[in-house]
Amino acid sequence: MDKTKNLQEKVTGLYDRIRNDFYLCRNDLEVSGESYSSALLLGALTELNKGNQLVLGEYGGGKTTSAEYLHSVFNSLPLDLVKRVKIRGHPQLTEEKLKARPDFAKMHIGENKVTWLPFILVGPKIVDEMNRIPESNQAMILNGVDNGEWDYLDDSVFTGPQPLFATCNYSDRGNNDLIPPMLDRFDVAVESKFPGVANVASIAQDYHNEKDSVLTNQNLTRDALRILNSGKSYEEIQEELKGITSRFGDSLKGEGFSVLTEEDKEKIEKEIKSVQLNNDAEQYFMFLVSEMNVSPKYGQKRSIDRESNEHGLYLQSSFIGSGSRREEKSLVRYAKSLAWLQNQKKANLDHLLQLAPYVLWHRLKWNDETKSKFRSDDRDDPLDLHIAKQLLGDGTQEIPGVKKRLVESKANYQQVLGLIKDNKIDEARRYAETFAAAGKGHPIFLDTLKDLS
């Protein structure tokens, strides 16, 4: 059956199976005419991109559950194994409980050998209740979350990029803040939303999660844990784990799942890379990046400078800090992967518009003035996400959004680009200076002037 399906159909089939049978939820996101659950869609894209996703919500709201199902079906791993190797955040979490420990038997004979823990070795990762890890301890996993470089004592393991999900409950007395460098390493953040009364009525009938039986396999989990705790090299363990995923993949096929092979994933990765942004999407991206990084007053946006709106209510005046290269990569990558999933050769403006808030809302610290303007709004999202959706789109009468400013200045920008393309640099510079309007015009023109000087 799988051989007759293209890769998009396989991925959509896995998404639908999780949504309909395991993680009951409501659609809250529409992109290019298709409706999705934002948490589940972005989770699926995180699996395809080997990215990092932050899941926020209330206690018992399904944050960890969604990540467990995604890891299991997208990576052919028994659900009980996924649950067994996840890390639970707490104030006493140390490197020895998370990453590795010394091999004490070898220490007695003078050898300094490290035993890596299953969380590092298994591949897809979950850090549950990450904001219960003290801020001072979060730095020990920065590199691992960022690029798959895990180090302990004199040893290190490079796993490469792998899908990683971290969950956070909303603030309580036992929580800490995630440090900004950690937040910047999460490609996207979503809220695990209330699924609706009808879905809750169905969920409540499955008191002991009997539906999960098709995703569990105690024998394979025991075999996998034996491999993970064997003390063999990282490469040997990965090779032996292929037998586990192959056997469990066959089991999933028997239950009607469209299993993704490693070859499938490699092909998907290549196809996503080949997707381009169309002209509207590319120009929206450039307008957004300029508004987050260019400051008419200070030259560029910096966390050490006070926000300024004296040159206009551009996005840079609404938040503390600046843009980062990670978030820009995240936006392009996820937009391209969604376009791929929808069988489109180019990512369009709607792909960027709908995904940008989920890429940015956890990274941006809105200033008090901005929050006060939206705090009393009727809304369906957390305040920070609600603000992001407003300011990255059309905005309000009081504060125009990035999309609206794109519409207003797009023709002028295209005129400058056309002159540059025709090698009329002096004329392009004059037009850019005119449109920059001594810092009152869109920041994209100030930035272009620097390139033309």
N, C-alpha and C positions, 0 to 999 in steps of 0.2 A: 504493500500500500504506500509506504513512504517513498518508494522509487518514482511514483507517479506525481509526487508533489514537488513544487519548487520550494526554495528555501524560505521565501516569505510565507508561504502557506504553512510550512512546518512551524515557524515561529508564531504565527497567528493562531495556529492550532494549539500550541502549548499555552499561550496567553488565554485563549478561550476556555481551555480545560481547567486551568487554575481558577479563573474567574467564576465559572459556572458550577464547579464541583467542590472546590476547596476553600478559596478565599472569596466569600460572597461580599459583594460591594456594589456601590452605585457609580455610574459614570459621572464625571465632573469636569471632563476636558474634551473639547471638540477641536480637531485639527483637520483642515482640508476636507470637511464634510464627514469625518469619521469620529465617533464618540468612544471615549476610553475612561477607565479609572486611572487618574494621574499616578497614583502610587504603584499600580501594577504595570502600567505602560512604561514608566520610567525605570521600574525595576527590570523589566524585560530588556530595555535598551542598555541598562547597566550590565546585564549579563553579556550581551553581544559586544559591548565596548570594553569589557573587562575594567569597568569603571568603579567609582565609589559613590554610594548613595546613603544619605542621611534620612532616617525615617523618624518623624516626631509625632507625638500624640499622647493620649491619655493612657492610664493604666488599663491593661486588658483590652486595648483597642485594636489589636491585630498587627502591631508593628513588626514584632519578631516573626510572627506566623507567616506573613507575606514573604519575608526574606527566606525563610526555611523552605517554603514551597518552591520558590523560584530557583534556589540553589539545587534542590533535589531534581526537578524535572529538566532544567536546562543543562545540568552537568551529569545526569545519570548517577546520582548518589543516593543511597538509601536515606530516607528522611530521619531515621533514628541515628544514623551516623552524623548527619548535618547538625542535629541537636546536640549530640555528644561532644563535638569538637568546638562548638562556639565558645566564646569567652564572655563571661558575665562581669561587667564593670563593678568595682567596689573600691572603697578607700585603701584597702590593703593589697591591691593588685601590684605585684612586682614582676620584674622580667622573668624570674624563675617560675612564676605561675602562668605567664603569658607566652613567652618565647622559647626558653631553653633552660637547662640546668646542667651543672657539671656531671660527668659520668664518674661517680664517686669510687666505683670499683677500679677504674683506670687511674684515678688520682693516687690510690694506695701504691701503685707501682711506678709512680712518677710521670704518668702520661696526662696531658691536659686535653681531654676529649669532651666535646659538648654533645649533649643529647637534645635534639630539637623536639619540641612538643607538637602534638597532632594539629593544633591550630595553625602552625606555620606550614606543616607538611601537606595538609589535605587539599589545598587549592582554594576554592571559594570560601570566603570568611564572613563571620558575623561577630560583631562586638555588641553585646546586649547591654543596654543602659550605660552607654559610653560616658554620659555626663556624671556618672557616679565615680569616675576615675579622677582623682585630684589633678588640678591643672599642672602641678609640678611633675606629675608622672606621665602626662600625655605625650611629652616630648620623646619618650622612649619608643613610640611606635610611629613617629612622623614619617621616617624614611620608608618604613614598610607599607604604610597606607599610600604613600606617594608613588613609589615605583617598584615595590616588591623587594627592597633591600633590607634584610633582617640581620642584625648583628648581635652577638653575645660573647663576652670575654674576647678571646683572640680569633673567634670563628665567625663566619657569616654565611648566609644562604641568599642567593638571588633567585627568587621565584618568578620574577617578571610580573607584569601587570596581571592582576586577578580580580574578579568581582568581589567587592567588599561592601557589606551593609553594616551600618551602625544605627542603633536605635537610641532615642532619648525621650524620656518622659518630660512633660512640662515641669517647670520649676517647682521644687518643693525644698524642704529643709535639708534633704539628703543629697541634693544635686549641686554640681559645680557648673561653671561655664566652660564651654569648649573654647580653647585658646584660638585666636584668629588664624594662626598658621595651620591649625588642624581643620578649621572650617573651610579654609581655602582649598584643602585637598579633597573635599567632597564635590564631585562634579555636579550633583543635583541634590536637592532636598525636597521631600514631600511630607504631607500630613496623612497619617492613617485616620481616615474619617469615619464617623458613625455611618454604618452601612444601611440604615433605614429599618423601620420596625418590622417589615415583612421578612427581610433577611435575618434579623435578629431572632425572630420566631423560629426560623429554620435552624439557625446556628444553635439555639438553646436545646433543640431536640437531640443534638449530637454531643451529649454530656462528656463522654469519654473519648471523643474524636475517633469513633469507629471508622469514619470515612478515610482516615489516614492509612488504613491497613494496606491499601494497594501500593503505598509509597514506602512501606517499611519492610525490612528484611533482616531479622536478627542474626541469622547465620552469616550473611555477607558483611554485616556491621562488625561482628566478632572477627571475621577474617581480615577486614580492613584495619581494625585497631591492632591486630597482631602485627600486621605489616608496618603500621605507623610507629609502633613501639619496639620494632626489631633492632633499632640502633644501626641499621644499615645507612649507607650514604643517601643523600637526597635523591640523586639520580636513580639509584636502585629502587628506592621506595616508589618513585613516580612510575617507573616501569611496571612494578608489581601491582600498583593501584589500577592500571589499565585493565587488568583482568576483572577487578571488582566492577568498574564502570561498564565493561562490556557485558558482564553477566546481568547486572541490574538493568542495563539498557534493553536487553532481550526481554526481561520481565515487564518493563514499561510498554514495550511494543505489544506484548500479549494483552495488556490492558487498554490498548487503543491509542497510546501516546505516539506522537511523531518525534522520534528521538533524533537529537542533533549529534552527529559524529564529530570527531576532531577535524576531519576533512571539511565537513560542513561549516564549522566555525571559522576555519582558516579562509574558506571561500567567501563567507559573509564579510569577514574583516576586509578582504581585498575589494569586494564590491562596494562596501561603505566608503572606503577611501577614494574610490573612483567617482563617487557622487560629487557634483559641483553645486555651488550656490548660484541661483539665477541672479539677474541684475538687481532686482528689487531687494532680494535677501542680502546680497553683498553690500549694497549701499546702506541698508538699515544697519547692518553689522558695523560699518565704518562710522556712521553717525552715532551709534550707541557707544562705541569705543572712544570716540573723540569726546563725547559728553562726560565720560567717566574718568578721563585721564588728562584732559586739557583744561587749564585754568587761565582765563584772560588776566587775572590779577597776579598769579604766582608763577606763570609759565607752564606748570604742570600741577596736577592734583597730588597733594601729599597729606599723609595722616598727621603730620606735625603742623600743618597750617589750618587756620580756622576757615570754615566754608564761607564762601562769598557769593552773594546774589546781586551785587551791584552792576554786573554786566548782563544780567538776565537770569531767568528762572530755569536754567539748564539743569540736567540731572546732577551735575557735580555740586550744586548748591544744596542738595537735599540730603546728602549722606556724609558721614565721617570716614576719611580714608581715601582710597583710590582703587582703580581697577587693577587686575592682575592678569598675567599671561595664562595662568591656569584656567581662569574662568572663561577667557576668550576661546581657548582650545575646547573646553567643555561644551560651550554653546555650539560651535561649529560641528563638533563630532556628533553630538546628540541630534542636532537638526538633520545632519546627513543620514544618520542611522534611521531616523523616523521617515525621512523621504524614501530611503531604501525599503523600509517595511511596507510603505504604501505604494511600492512599485513605481516610484517616480525617479526619473534620471537626474533631476535637479531639486535641491531643497528650495522651497519658495518662501516668500515673506511670512506666510502664516506659520510655517514650521518654526521660524526664529521667534516670531511674536509670542507664540503659545508656550515655547519652551524656555525663553529667556527668564521669565520670573522664577522658574524652578531652579535655574542655574545660579541666580543672583540673590534671592531673598535671604538666604542664610549667611551670605558673605557680606552683605551691605548693612551697615549700622546707620539707620535713618536718624537724623538729628531730631531733637525735641520739637522744633518748629514744624517739621514735616509730619511727625506723628500726630501732633495736635490737630492738624487739618483733616486727618482721616479717622481719628479715634472714634468719633460718634457715627460713622457711616454704618448703614446696614450692609452686611457682608456675609459671604459663605466661607471665607478663608481666614487663617490667622492674620493679625493686623499687618505684620511685616510682608507677608505674601500678597495681601490685598493691595498694599501700597505699591509693591513692585508691579503688579498687573496694571494698575492705573498709570503709573509714571512711565512704564515701558511701552504703553499703548497710546491711546489718544489723550490721556490725562483728563483734567477737569477744566472748567472755565477759569478757575484761579491759577492752576498750574498745568500748562500744556505738556503733553507727553512726547516721548522720543518719536513715535510714529507720526504724530501730527507735525512735528518740526521737520521730519523727513519730507513729508508731502509739500510743506511750504518752501523748503530750500533745495529740493532735489534737482529742479531744472537748472538752478544757478550752479550747483556742484557739477552737473553733467556738462555744462558749458565750459567750466574750467578744465575738466578732464579732457574734453574734446580738443581744447587748445593745446594741452600738454601732449596729447596723442599726435597732433599735427606739428609738434616741435615748435610751437609759437610760445616759447617760455616767457618772454617779456610781457606779452599780452595776457597770458594766463596769470602771471603775477599781479598785474594791474587789476584784473577782474577779482582775483581772490582777495586782494587788499580792499577793494570796494565792498565785496560781500561780507568781509570780516567786520566792517563798520567800526573800526577802532575798538574791537573787543565786544561790541554789542551784537554782532552777527553770530551765526552758528560757529561753535569751536572748530568744526571741520575745516573752515577756511583759514583760521589761525594756524592749524597744524599743517595745512597744505603750503602756506607761505613759508614755513620753516624748511620744507622739502625743496622749495623753489629758490631759496636764497643762496 
